[in-house]
Structure formats: C-alpha cells, structure tokens
Amino acid sequence: MPVIGLGTWGMGGWVEKDTSHDESDRKAIRRALDAGINHIDTAERYAEGHAEELVGEVISERERSSVFLVSKVIPEHLSYDDLLHAAENSLRRLRTNYLDLYLIHNPNPAIPITETMRAMDRLVDEGLIRHIGVSTFTVPQFEEAQSAARHPIVANQLHFNLAYRAPEKQGLLDHAKTHDWMFVAFRPIRDVLLLEKKPEILHAMCAKYGKTSAQIAVNWLLQQENVVTIAKCGTKEHLDDVLGALQWKLEEADVHRLRMEFPLPSSLPRPPAPAL
C-alpha cells in the first residue's frame, strides 16, 4: 500500500452533494496523481457518492492499474444484500470494475458481522475487490470480523497523529504489527496545527530539520511500523507540504522524543468534527 494517500472527504460537497467546486476538486485529484500520489481514498458517504463520481472521472483518464483505489461502505449497508448492492454502486460511480481495497466505514452492532463478512468474501471471490479493510474498529471488533471472514482483513483506518494517539493507547498499533495489517492514519496534520501553542519540541524539530510542523508530523507517522496515512491535499500548497514529509527521516531518537514529550490529546481543542 502506498505510504501517502489522497483523502477526498469534502470533495464534491460534505454530507450532501455540492457541485460548485467540482472543477477545483478534479484539479486537486489530478495534481496529486501527477505528483506521484497514486493511493486515493473515498467513500459512498462522501457527498452522497459525488466524491466517488469525481474520482471516477479523473482516474478514467489514466491507466487503472496505476491507481490504488479505496472506498468504504456505510454501516447502514452492512447486511449481505445491501453491501453487495453498495459495492456495485461504488464501482459504477468510480467507473471501474474493481477496488484495490474496500472498507467497512464504521462498525454496526445491529447487523451480524458474519453476514457482512460473508458479503465481503464474495466480493473478493468475484474479483470486485482485491482486499478487505475496516475503519474505526477496536482490537476486539477487528478480531471478531477477521474470525468471520475467509479472506484476511489487511487494513484498519483510524484517527491517529502525533497529537492524537488514542489508538496507540488502545493497543491498535501493536496489533497491526503482530497481526500484519496496515494502520491507515487519517487526519495526520489537523490536530497538530490546532494546538493553541506549539510545543517547544516541535519548534526544535522544525529548526533542526528545516521542515514545517506538518512535515514533521507526517514524517513521524510514517516512521511507525505498519503505518501509512491519507491527507486531503486540496491546494498545491497543502500538497507540497505533505510531499515535503517524504524522502528524509527523523532520527530514531527524535521519533522517540516526539512520542514521549508531545502534548497528550487532552491539551487539544476538540471542536465537533464531521463523520469520516
């Protein structure tokens, strides 16, 4: 899985479809692909499927095998028939005959996980998806889903970054390493930039490496074992900032210092965030 992916939450609208920024959104997707970011993450939930439509328009201009394409099924569609139908609709909107990775967007305790995973297994068997993933699953939820599936669950998408490390405390990082699945961190930068006062250690790391706060945060993430990340690079400046986190490495001692000395999540302002 490519270490950096393009997130598309907010493209084509938020919860509801909004076509007023379609051209700039298409441009952002093309710009990311041209820069070498070939992992694109989207979902049927985003803008009522319009984000998938925009992604589909852009990737139809390219060789399909050059893109690692990911989408997600909403928890309301996790029954067997609904999931198969949702996958079919996502493929149609994305103008493709397969997904590289298909995620359960959130758990739904109202629908038996055995039913959900039976549908996921069928999608793999039929070649409509190459790999199964989940999102926002705890360790017990992940293990329950895996026990119900014949094919491996290869990824779990979670809110995780230098400033917000709840999944680490919940044992998910260790579980990814020991069970060999990819930890896909979303919101890699936002929480770090939301800090009212940047910690002294962050200033020190920026000065030492000649990098921005965002680049330090993304590089720190990518040095965690089995971790990749997705970021919405809606502008050229944001894209350049994210790309500037690549092709260099924090020293191991600095990775450890950031883990130990960076403020805990309780120091963050916590405005309500839209569901991913």
C-alpha positions as CSV (number, residue, x, y, z in Angstrom):
1,M,0.0,0.0,0.0
2,P,1.4,3.4,-0.9
3,V,2.5,5.3,2.2
4,I,0.7,8.6,1.3
5,G,-2.9,8.6,0.0
6,L,-5.2,11.4,-1.1
7,G,-8.3,11.8,1.1
8,T,-11.4,13.0,-0.6
9,W,-13.7,13.9,2.3
10,G,-15.1,17.3,1.5
11,M,-14.7,17.0,-2.3
12,G,-17.9,17.3,-4.2
13,G,-19.6,18.5,-1.0
14,W,-19.7,17.3,2.6
15,V,-22.7,15.3,3.7
16,E,-24.8,16.5,0.7
17,K,-23.7,16.8,-2.9
18,D,-22.4,20.2,-3.9
19,T,-21.1,20.6,-7.5
20,S,-20.0,24.2,-7.1
21,H,-16.3,23.3,-6.6
22,D,-16.2,20.2,-8.9
23,E,-13.5,21.7,-11.2
24,S,-11.2,22.6,-8.4
25,D,-11.7,19.2,-6.8
26,R,-10.9,17.4,-10.1
27,K,-7.8,19.6,-10.4
28,A,-6.7,18.6,-6.9
29,I,-7.1,14.9,-7.7
30,R,-5.2,15.3,-11.0
31,R,-2.4,17.3,-9.3
32,A,-2.0,14.6,-6.6
33,L,-1.8,11.9,-9.2
34,D,0.7,13.8,-11.3
35,A,2.8,14.3,-8.2
36,G,3.0,10.6,-7.7
37,I,0.3,10.1,-5.0
38,N,-1.4,7.1,-6.5
39,H,-3.4,6.0,-3.4
40,I,-6.9,7.6,-3.5
41,D,-9.3,7.1,-0.6
42,T,-13.0,7.9,-1.0
43,A,-16.4,6.6,0.3
44,E,-20.1,6.3,-0.7
45,R,-20.8,8.5,2.3
46,Y,-18.9,11.5,0.9
47,A,-21.2,14.0,-0.7
48,E,-23.8,11.3,-1.3
49,G,-21.4,9.4,-3.6
50,H,-20.4,12.5,-5.6
51,A,-16.8,12.3,-4.3
52,E,-16.6,8.9,-5.9
53,E,-18.0,10.3,-9.1
54,L,-15.3,13.0,-9.2
55,V,-12.6,10.4,-8.5
56,G,-14.0,8.2,-11.2
57,E,-13.9,11.0,-13.8
58,V,-10.3,11.6,-13.1
59,I,-9.0,8.0,-12.9
60,S,-10.9,7.1,-16.1
61,E,-8.3,9.4,-17.9
62,R,-5.5,7.1,-16.7
63,E,-4.3,3.5,-16.7
64,R,-6.4,1.9,-13.9
65,S,-3.5,-0.2,-12.6
66,S,-1.6,2.9,-11.8
67,V,-4.1,3.9,-9.0
68,F,-4.5,2.2,-5.7
69,L,-8.2,2.9,-5.2
70,V,-10.0,2.6,-1.9
71,S,-13.7,3.1,-1.0
72,K,-15.9,2.5,2.0
73,V,-19.4,1.1,2.7
74,I,-21.5,2.9,5.3
75,P,-22.7,1.0,8.4
76,E,-26.3,1.2,7.2
77,H,-25.4,-1.0,4.2
78,L,-23.7,-3.9,6.0
79,S,-26.4,-6.6,5.5
80,Y,-25.4,-9.1,2.9
81,D,-27.6,-7.9,0.0
82,D,-27.2,-4.2,0.9
83,L,-23.4,-4.5,0.9
84,L,-23.2,-6.2,-2.5
85,H,-25.5,-3.5,-3.9
86,A,-23.5,-0.7,-2.3
87,A,-20.3,-2.1,-3.8
88,E,-21.9,-2.3,-7.2
89,N,-23.0,1.4,-6.9
90,S,-19.5,2.5,-5.8
91,L,-17.9,0.7,-8.7
92,R,-20.3,2.3,-11.1
93,R,-19.7,5.8,-9.7
94,L,-15.9,5.2,-9.8
95,R,-16.0,3.9,-13.4
96,T,-14.0,0.8,-12.5
97,N,-14.6,-2.9,-12.4
98,Y,-12.6,-3.5,-9.1
99,L,-11.4,-1.8,-5.9
100,D,-8.0,-2.4,-4.5
101,L,-9.3,-2.1,-1.0
102,Y,-12.9,-1.9,0.3
103,L,-13.5,-0.8,3.9
104,I,-16.4,-1.1,6.3
105,H,-16.7,2.6,7.2
106,N,-17.8,2.0,10.8
107,P,-19.0,-1.0,12.8
108,N,-22.7,-1.6,13.1
109,P,-23.6,-3.8,16.0
110,A,-27.2,-4.1,14.7
111,I,-26.1,-6.2,11.8
112,P,-24.3,-9.6,12.4
113,I,-20.7,-9.3,11.4
114,T,-20.9,-12.8,9.9
115,E,-23.4,-11.5,7.4
116,T,-21.2,-8.6,6.5
117,M,-18.0,-10.6,6.1
118,R,-19.8,-13.2,4.0
119,A,-20.6,-10.5,1.5
120,M,-17.0,-9.1,1.7
121,D,-15.6,-12.6,1.0
122,R,-17.9,-13.0,-2.0
123,L,-16.7,-9.6,-3.4
124,V,-13.1,-10.9,-3.2
125,D,-14.0,-14.2,-4.7
126,E,-15.6,-12.5,-7.7
127,G,-12.7,-10.1,-8.2
128,L,-14.7,-7.0,-7.5
129,I,-12.4,-6.1,-4.6
130,R,-8.9,-7.2,-4.1
131,H,-8.6,-6.7,-0.4
132,I,-10.9,-6.2,2.7
133,G,-10.5,-3.5,5.2
134,V,-12.3,-1.8,8.1
135,S,-12.3,1.6,9.7
136,T,-12.5,2.8,13.3
137,F,-12.5,-0.8,14.6
138,T,-11.2,-1.6,18.0
139,V,-9.0,-4.7,18.5
140,P,-11.9,-6.9,19.7
141,Q,-14.1,-5.7,16.7
142,F,-11.2,-6.3,14.3
143,E,-10.7,-9.8,15.7
144,E,-14.4,-10.6,15.6
145,A,-14.6,-9.5,11.9
146,Q,-11.5,-11.5,11.0
147,S,-12.8,-14.6,12.6
148,A,-16.0,-14.3,10.5
149,A,-14.0,-13.9,7.2
150,R,-12.2,-16.4,5.0
151,H,-10.0,-13.7,3.5
152,P,-7.6,-11.5,5.6
153,I,-8.5,-8.0,6.7
154,V,-5.5,-6.1,5.6
155,A,-6.2,-2.6,6.9
156,N,-7.9,-0.5,9.6
157,Q,-8.4,3.2,9.0
158,L,-8.1,5.2,12.2
159,H,-7.8,8.8,13.5
160,F,-4.2,8.9,14.6
161,N,-1.4,11.5,14.5
162,L,1.4,13.0,16.6
163,A,-1.1,14.9,18.8
164,Y,-4.0,12.4,18.9
165,R,-2.7,8.9,19.9
166,A,-5.7,7.2,21.4
167,P,-5.4,4.1,19.0
168,E,-1.8,3.6,20.3
169,K,-3.1,3.5,23.9
170,Q,-5.8,1.1,22.8
171,G,-3.2,-1.4,21.5
172,L,-4.1,-1.0,17.8
173,L,-0.5,-0.1,16.8
174,D,0.9,-3.2,18.4
175,H,-2.0,-5.3,17.0
176,A,-1.1,-4.1,13.5
177,K,2.5,-5.1,13.9
178,T,1.8,-8.6,15.4
179,H,-1.1,-9.4,13.0
180,D,0.4,-7.8,9.9
181,W,-2.3,-5.3,8.8
182,M,-1.8,-1.8,7.7
183,F,-2.8,1.0,10.0
184,V,-4.1,3.8,7.8
185,A,-3.9,7.1,9.8
186,F,-6.4,9.8,8.8
187,R,-6.2,13.5,9.9
188,P,-2.4,13.3,10.1
189,I,-1.9,17.0,10.4
190,R,-5.0,18.8,11.7
191,D,-4.7,18.1,15.4
192,V,-1.1,19.2,15.4
193,L,-1.9,22.5,13.7
194,L,-4.9,23.1,16.0
195,L,-2.7,23.3,19.1
196,E,-3.1,26.8,20.6
197,K,0.5,26.9,21.4
198,K,3.1,24.8,19.5
199,P,5.2,22.7,21.9
200,E,8.8,23.7,22.2
201,I,9.9,20.3,21.0
202,L,8.0,20.9,17.7
203,H,9.8,24.2,17.2
204,A,13.1,22.5,17.9
205,M,12.4,19.7,15.3
206,C,11.3,22.2,12.7
207,A,14.5,24.2,13.2
208,K,16.8,21.1,13.2
209,Y,15.4,19.5,10.0
210,G,14.3,22.7,8.2
211,K,10.8,21.4,7.9
212,T,7.3,22.6,8.7
213,S,5.2,21.4,11.6
214,A,3.0,19.4,9.1
215,Q,6.1,17.7,7.6
216,I,7.4,16.7,11.0
217,A,4.0,15.3,11.9
218,V,3.7,13.3,8.7
219,N,7.2,12.0,8.8
220,W,6.8,10.9,12.4
221,L,3.7,9.0,11.4
222,L,5.3,7.2,8.6
223,Q,8.2,6.0,10.8
224,Q,5.7,3.9,12.8
225,E,5.8,0.3,11.8
226,N,2.8,-0.7,9.5
227,V,1.5,2.8,9.3
228,V,0.5,4.7,6.2
229,T,-1.6,7.9,6.0
230,I,-4.1,9.8,3.9
231,A,-4.4,13.6,3.7
232,K,-6.7,15.9,1.7
233,C,-4.4,17.9,-0.5
234,G,-7.0,20.4,-1.8
235,T,-4.4,23.1,-2.7
236,K,-1.0,23.0,-4.3
237,E,0.5,24.4,-1.0
238,H,-1.0,21.6,1.0
239,L,0.2,19.0,-1.4
240,D,3.7,20.4,-1.4
241,D,3.7,20.4,2.4
242,V,2.7,16.8,2.5
243,L,5.2,15.8,-0.2
244,G,7.9,17.6,1.8
245,A,7.5,14.9,4.5
246,L,8.9,12.3,2.2
247,Q,12.5,11.3,1.2
248,W,14.0,12.1,4.5
249,K,13.7,10.6,8.1
250,L,13.6,11.9,11.6
251,E,16.4,10.4,13.6
252,E,15.3,7.4,15.7
253,A,16.0,9.4,18.9
254,D,13.8,12.2,17.7
255,V,10.9,9.9,16.9
256,H,11.1,8.6,20.5
257,R,11.3,12.2,21.9
258,L,8.3,13.3,20.0
259,R,6.3,10.2,21.2
260,M,7.3,10.9,24.8
261,E,7.2,14.7,25.0
262,F,4.5,15.8,22.7
263,P,1.3,17.0,24.5
264,L,-1.4,14.5,25.2
265,P,-4.8,14.7,23.4
266,S,-6.4,16.4,26.5
267,S,-4.4,19.5,25.5
268,L,-6.2,19.8,22.2
269,P,-9.2,21.9,21.4
270,R,-11.8,19.4,20.4
271,P,-14.4,21.1,18.1
272,P,-17.0,18.7,16.7
273,A,-15.7,17.0,13.6
274,P,-17.8,15.7,10.7
275,A,-18.0,12.0,10.5
276,L,-15.5,10.5,8.1
